[in-house]
């Protein structure tokens, strides 16, 4: 009897192994059937135009582990890029609550969640998350750049300046951004003295900042400091020649207030020679016409157009032709042609962003398209200066 028992032991072990294996197979089959049912449910939700519920279900089906984590990142970023920020938030919130990811992966999820809040305009939550994460060296610079974006959007220029100053430690190009932010802060001031202080700070961070020079020149002119205003405005010719046309009306007013027409003529000659500014050439031609006659002014404009042809210069040349023409059909035809050129000039953009190509008739210091600072310049060429 004992021998029979020993003979049956292998059979019992084999039977136990077979039943255990069969049980595992049955459990796996049940899990697979459950997954299939949930998957079909998710597809039905999508087809019945209930995408939010479908997303929630698919997120639950996709367990977070080292193999699927990248899929979650890609899914969340895709939603945010497509403007479906609510879904991106759900994906990244799901990641931050998972216990089986590393601390670094959780911080990455928090960073992405902060960007979701920023994209959604939930600025208080985005700020809290980015401020907390900037303590981590791996996220510090990225957080600072997005905090700068946030403060720009909310027009909190003091905070934006503090963040931008931190960025200058590793990126010298951020100095130009700091200068623009000081200009924004200056424009909010009702006290001219305080505004001038901030514009001066802008010039310290970016000595070639045309925006600050234009603002300071206007400020000093209004205070009667004509020589001081003329000096800083004339400096734009060396600092950023593309903007000299923006400064010319005020420069002319400064020379007139100082009763220095000879100085104005000398400066305009420098502008035409150095920057080929059509606006300077037009203004100079009017002075030539007054001093030496229409014929001399026509000759000057013709010579300028040969070297640097522009529609604005051609418009001025026609103005001189109209003045010199006899009353009759010829003058009427010239006026009609000048009017057509004028309409063409009005329809053309005057400024273009060097970074993204955005063009328009208004000078923006902060590009509405690519959000770059100080990249929009007056157009140079046939349709511009």
C-alpha positions as CSV (number, residue, x, y, z in Angstrom):
1,X,0.0,0.0,0.0
2,X,2.8,2.4,0.8
3,X,4.6,1.5,-2.4
4,X,1.4,2.4,-4.4
5,X,1.2,5.7,-2.6
6,X,4.8,6.5,-3.7
7,X,3.9,5.6,-7.3
8,X,0.9,7.9,-7.2
9,X,2.9,10.9,-6.0
10,X,4.3,11.8,-9.4
11,X,0.9,11.5,-10.9
12,X,-0.6,13.9,-8.3
13,X,2.3,16.4,-8.9
14,X,1.7,16.3,-12.6
15,X,-2.0,16.8,-12.2
16,X,-1.4,19.7,-9.8
17,X,1.0,21.3,-12.4
18,X,-1.5,20.8,-15.2
19,X,-4.4,22.3,-13.2
20,X,-2.3,25.2,-12.1
21,X,-1.2,25.9,-15.6
22,X,-4.7,25.6,-16.8
23,X,-5.8,28.1,-14.1
24,X,-3.2,30.6,-15.2
25,X,-4.4,30.3,-18.7
26,X,-8.0,30.8,-17.7
27,X,-7.0,33.9,-15.7
28,X,-5.1,35.3,-18.6
29,X,-8.0,34.5,-20.9
30,X,-10.4,36.3,-18.6
31,X,-8.1,39.3,-18.4
32,X,-7.8,39.4,-22.2
33,X,-11.6,39.1,-22.6
34,X,-12.0,42.0,-20.1
35,X,-9.5,44.1,-22.0
36,X,-11.2,43.4,-25.3
37,X,-14.6,44.3,-23.8
38,X,-13.2,47.6,-22.5
39,X,-11.4,48.3,-25.8
40,X,-14.7,47.8,-27.7
41,X,-16.4,50.0,-25.2
42,X,-13.8,52.7,-25.8
43,X,-14.3,52.5,-29.6
44,X,-18.1,52.7,-29.2
45,X,-17.6,55.9,-27.1
46,X,-15.5,57.4,-29.8
47,X,-18.0,56.5,-32.5
48,X,-20.9,57.9,-30.4
49,X,-19.1,61.3,-30.1
50,X,-18.1,60.9,-26.4
51,X,-14.3,61.3,-26.8
52,X,-13.7,62.5,-23.2
53,X,-15.1,59.2,-21.8
54,X,-13.1,57.3,-24.4
55,X,-9.9,59.0,-23.5
56,X,-10.4,58.2,-19.8
57,X,-11.0,54.6,-20.6
58,X,-8.0,54.2,-22.8
59,X,-5.8,55.9,-20.2
60,X,-7.0,53.3,-17.7
61,X,-6.3,50.5,-20.1
62,X,-2.7,51.6,-20.7
63,X,-0.9,50.7,-17.6
64,X,2.0,53.1,-16.8
65,X,5.3,51.2,-16.8
66,X,8.7,51.7,-18.5
67,X,7.3,50.4,-21.8
68,X,4.3,52.6,-22.0
69,X,5.5,55.8,-20.3
70,X,6.7,57.3,-23.6
71,X,3.3,56.6,-25.1
72,X,1.7,58.7,-22.3
73,X,4.1,61.5,-23.0
74,X,3.4,61.5,-26.7
75,X,-0.4,61.3,-26.1
76,X,-0.4,64.2,-23.7
77,X,1.8,66.4,-25.9
78,X,-0.3,65.6,-29.0
79,X,-3.4,66.7,-27.2
80,X,-1.8,70.0,-26.1
81,X,-0.4,70.7,-29.6
82,X,-3.9,70.2,-31.0
83,X,-5.4,72.5,-28.5
84,X,-7.2,69.8,-26.6
85,X,-5.7,71.0,-23.3
86,X,-8.4,69.3,-21.1
87,X,-7.4,65.9,-22.4
88,X,-3.7,66.7,-22.0
89,X,-4.3,67.7,-18.4
90,X,-6.1,64.3,-17.8
91,X,-3.2,62.4,-19.2
92,X,-0.6,64.2,-17.2
93,X,-2.6,64.2,-14.0
94,X,-3.0,60.5,-14.3
95,X,0.8,60.1,-14.6
96,X,1.5,62.2,-11.5
97,X,-0.8,60.1,-9.4
98,X,0.7,56.7,-10.4
99,X,2.8,55.0,-7.6
100,X,4.9,52.9,-9.9
101,X,7.0,55.7,-11.6
102,X,10.2,57.2,-10.5
103,X,10.5,60.6,-8.8
104,X,12.2,62.0,-11.8
105,X,9.4,60.7,-14.1
106,X,6.8,62.3,-11.7
107,X,8.6,65.6,-12.0
108,X,8.6,65.3,-15.7
109,X,4.8,64.7,-15.6
110,X,4.4,67.8,-13.3
111,X,6.4,69.9,-15.8
112,X,4.2,68.8,-18.6
113,X,1.1,69.4,-16.5
114,X,2.4,73.0,-15.8
115,X,2.7,73.5,-19.6
116,X,-0.9,72.3,-19.9
117,X,-2.1,74.8,-17.4
118,X,-0.1,77.5,-19.2
119,X,-1.7,76.6,-22.5
120,X,-5.1,76.6,-20.9
121,X,-4.6,80.0,-19.4
122,X,-4.8,78.6,-15.8
123,X,-1.9,80.8,-14.9
124,X,-2.0,80.5,-11.1
125,X,-1.6,76.7,-11.2
126,X,1.0,76.9,-13.9
127,X,3.0,79.4,-11.9
128,X,2.9,77.3,-8.7
129,X,4.1,74.2,-10.6
130,X,6.8,75.9,-12.5
131,X,8.1,77.8,-9.5
132,X,8.3,74.6,-7.5
133,X,10.1,72.7,-10.4
134,X,12.7,75.4,-11.0
135,X,14.4,74.3,-7.8
136,X,15.4,71.2,-9.8
137,X,18.5,71.8,-11.8
138,X,17.3,69.6,-14.7
139,X,14.1,71.8,-15.1
140,X,15.5,75.2,-14.0
141,X,16.1,76.9,-17.3
142,X,13.0,75.5,-19.1
143,X,10.8,76.6,-16.1
144,X,12.3,80.1,-16.2
145,X,11.6,80.5,-19.9
146,X,8.0,79.4,-19.4
147,X,7.6,81.6,-16.3
148,X,8.8,84.5,-18.5
149,X,6.2,83.5,-21.1
150,X,3.5,83.4,-18.3
151,X,4.5,86.9,-16.9
152,X,4.5,88.4,-20.3
153,X,1.0,87.1,-20.9
154,X,-0.2,88.5,-17.6
155,X,1.7,91.8,-18.0
156,X,3.5,91.3,-14.7
157,X,6.6,93.1,-15.9
158,X,8.4,93.2,-12.5
159,X,8.2,89.4,-12.2
160,X,9.2,89.0,-15.8
161,X,12.3,91.2,-15.3
162,X,13.4,89.1,-12.3
163,X,13.1,85.9,-14.3
164,X,14.8,87.3,-17.4
165,X,17.7,88.5,-15.3
166,X,18.3,85.0,-14.1
167,X,18.3,83.8,-17.7
168,X,21.1,86.3,-18.6
169,X,23.5,84.2,-16.4
170,X,23.5,81.5,-19.0
171,X,22.2,83.3,-22.1
172,X,23.6,86.8,-23.0
173,X,20.9,87.3,-25.6
174,X,18.3,87.6,-22.8
175,X,19.8,91.1,-22.1
176,X,17.8,92.4,-25.1
177,X,14.6,90.9,-23.6
178,X,15.4,92.6,-20.2
179,X,15.6,95.9,-22.0
180,X,12.3,95.4,-23.7
181,X,10.7,94.5,-20.4
182,X,12.0,97.6,-18.8
183,X,10.4,99.6,-21.7
184,X,7.1,97.9,-21.0
185,X,7.4,98.8,-17.3
186,X,8.3,102.4,-18.2
187,X,5.2,102.7,-20.4
188,X,3.0,102.0,-17.4
189,X,4.4,104.9,-15.4
190,X,2.5,108.1,-15.0
191,X,5.5,109.9,-13.6
192,X,7.8,110.9,-16.5
193,X,10.9,110.9,-14.2
194,X,10.3,107.3,-13.2
195,X,9.6,106.3,-16.8
196,X,12.9,107.9,-17.8
197,X,14.6,105.9,-15.1
198,X,13.3,102.6,-16.5
199,X,14.1,103.6,-20.1
200,X,17.7,104.3,-19.0
201,X,17.9,100.9,-17.4
202,X,16.8,99.4,-20.6
203,X,19.7,101.2,-22.4
204,X,22.1,99.7,-19.9
205,X,21.1,96.2,-20.7
206,X,20.9,96.9,-24.4
207,X,22.8,100.0,-25.4
208,X,21.4,99.7,-29.0
209,X,17.8,99.5,-27.9
210,X,16.0,101.8,-30.5
211,X,12.8,101.6,-28.5
212,X,14.3,103.1,-25.4
213,X,16.1,105.8,-27.4
214,X,12.9,106.8,-29.2
215,X,11.1,107.0,-25.9
216,X,13.8,108.9,-24.1
217,X,14.1,111.3,-27.0
218,X,10.4,112.0,-26.9
219,X,10.5,112.4,-23.1
220,X,13.4,114.9,-23.2
221,X,11.9,116.8,-26.1
222,X,8.7,117.3,-24.1
223,X,10.7,118.6,-21.2
224,X,12.5,121.1,-23.4
225,X,15.9,119.3,-23.4
226,X,16.3,119.6,-27.2
227,X,20.0,119.1,-27.5
228,X,19.9,116.0,-25.2
229,X,16.9,114.6,-27.2
230,X,18.6,115.3,-30.5
231,X,21.8,113.5,-29.4
232,X,20.2,110.3,-28.3
233,X,17.8,110.1,-31.4
234,X,20.7,110.8,-33.8
235,X,22.5,107.8,-32.2
236,X,19.9,105.5,-33.6
237,X,21.7,105.9,-37.0
238,X,24.6,104.0,-35.6
239,X,22.8,101.7,-33.1
240,X,20.0,100.5,-35.4
241,X,19.8,102.3,-38.7
242,X,16.6,100.5,-39.7
243,X,14.7,102.7,-37.2
244,X,16.1,106.1,-38.2
245,X,12.9,106.8,-40.2
246,X,10.9,106.4,-37.0
247,X,13.1,109.1,-35.3
248,X,13.2,111.6,-38.2
249,X,10.1,113.7,-37.4
250,X,11.3,114.2,-33.8
251,X,14.9,114.8,-34.9
252,X,13.7,117.5,-37.3
253,X,11.7,119.1,-34.5
254,X,14.8,119.1,-32.3
255,X,16.9,120.9,-34.9
256,X,14.2,123.4,-35.6
257,X,13.8,124.1,-31.8
258,X,17.6,124.7,-31.8
259,X,17.4,126.8,-34.9
260,X,20.0,124.7,-36.6
261,X,18.9,124.0,-40.2
262,X,22.5,123.5,-41.4
263,X,22.9,120.7,-38.7
264,X,19.7,119.1,-39.9
265,X,20.8,119.1,-43.6
266,X,24.2,117.6,-42.6
267,X,22.5,114.9,-40.6
268,X,20.1,114.0,-43.4
269,X,23.0,113.7,-45.8
270,X,24.6,111.2,-43.4
271,X,21.4,109.3,-43.2
272,X,21.1,109.0,-47.0
273,X,24.7,108.0,-47.2
274,X,24.9,105.6,-44.3
275,X,21.4,103.9,-44.2
276,X,20.0,104.8,-47.6
277,X,16.9,105.9,-45.8
278,X,14.2,107.0,-48.3
279,X,12.4,109.0,-45.6
280,X,15.6,111.0,-45.0
281,X,16.0,111.5,-48.7
282,X,12.4,112.8,-49.0
283,X,12.9,115.2,-46.2
284,X,16.2,116.4,-47.5
285,X,14.7,116.9,-51.0
286,X,12.1,119.3,-49.6
287,X,14.9,121.4,-48.0
288,X,16.8,121.4,-51.3
289,X,13.7,122.4,-53.2
290,X,13.2,125.3,-50.8
291,X,16.8,126.5,-51.0
292,X,17.8,125.6,-54.6
293,X,14.5,125.1,-56.5
294,X,12.4,122.2,-57.8
295,X,14.8,121.2,-60.5
296,X,17.7,120.6,-58.1
297,X,15.4,118.6,-55.8
298,X,14.2,116.5,-58.8
299,X,17.8,115.8,-59.7
300,X,18.7,114.7,-56.2
301,X,15.7,112.3,-55.9
302,X,16.5,110.8,-59.3
303,X,20.1,110.2,-58.3
304,X,18.9,108.6,-55.0
305,X,16.4,106.4,-56.8
306,X,19.1,105.1,-59.2
307,X,21.1,103.9,-56.2
308,X,18.2,102.8,-54.1
309,X,14.8,102.5,-55.9
310,X,11.7,102.6,-53.7
311,X,8.0,103.4,-54.2
312,X,8.2,106.1,-51.6
313,X,11.0,107.9,-53.5
314,X,9.1,107.5,-56.8
315,X,6.1,109.1,-55.1
316,X,8.2,112.1,-54.0
317,X,9.6,112.5,-57.5
318,X,6.2,112.6,-59.0
319,X,5.2,115.3,-56.4
320,X,8.1,117.5,-57.8
321,X,7.0,116.7,-61.4
322,X,3.5,117.8,-60.6
323,X,4.7,121.1,-59.1
324,X,6.8,121.8,-62.2
325,X,4.2,120.7,-64.8
326,X,1.9,123.1,-66.5
327,X,-1.8,123.1,-65.7
328,X,-3.5,120.7,-68.0
329,X,-3.7,117.0,-68.9
330,X,-0.1,116.3,-68.1
331,X,-0.5,117.4,-64.5
332,X,-3.8,115.6,-64.1
333,X,-2.2,112.4,-65.4
334,X,0.7,112.7,-63.0
335,X,-1.7,113.3,-60.1
336,X,-3.7,110.2,-61.0
337,X,-0.5,108.1,-61.2
338,X,0.7,109.6,-57.8
339,X,-2.6,108.7,-56.3
340,X,-2.3,105.1,-57.5
341,X,1.3,104.9,-56.0
342,X,0.0,106.3,-52.7
343,X,-2.8,103.7,-52.5
344,X,-0.1,101.0,-53.2
345,X,2.0,102.3,-50.4
346,X,-0.9,102.3,-48.0
347,X,-1.8,98.7,-48.8
348,X,1.7,97.4,-48.3
349,X,3.0,96.4,-44.9
350,X,5.6,98.7,-43.3
351,X,7.1,96.3,-40.8
352,X,8.2,92.7,-40.8
353,X,9.5,90.3,-38.1
354,X,12.9,89.0,-38.9
355,X,12.2,85.8,-36.9
356,X,8.9,84.5,-38.3
357,X,8.1,86.8,-41.2
358,X,5.0,88.4,-39.7
359,X,4.2,91.6,-41.5
360,X,1.9,94.5,-40.8
361,X,1.4,98.3,-40.8
362,X,1.8,98.7,-37.0
363,X,5.1,98.5,-35.2
364,X,5.0,95.9,-32.4
365,X,7.9,95.5,-30.1
366,X,6.6,92.0,-29.1
367,X,5.8,90.0,-32.2
368,X,2.1,88.9,-32.1
369,X,3.0,85.7,-34.1
370,X,6.2,84.2,-32.7
371,X,6.3,86.3,-29.4
372,X,9.9,87.4,-30.1
373,X,11.0,90.7,-28.6
374,X,12.5,93.4,-30.8
375,X,12.6,91.4,-34.0
376,X,10.0,93.5,-36.0
377,X,11.8,96.1,-38.1
378,X,10.8,98.6,-40.8
379,X,10.9,97.0,-44.2
380,X,13.9,97.9,-46.4
381,X,13.6,97.8,-50.2
382,X,11.2,98.7,-53.0
383,X,8.1,98.7,-50.8
384,X,9.8,100.2,-47.7
385,X,12.7,102.4,-46.8
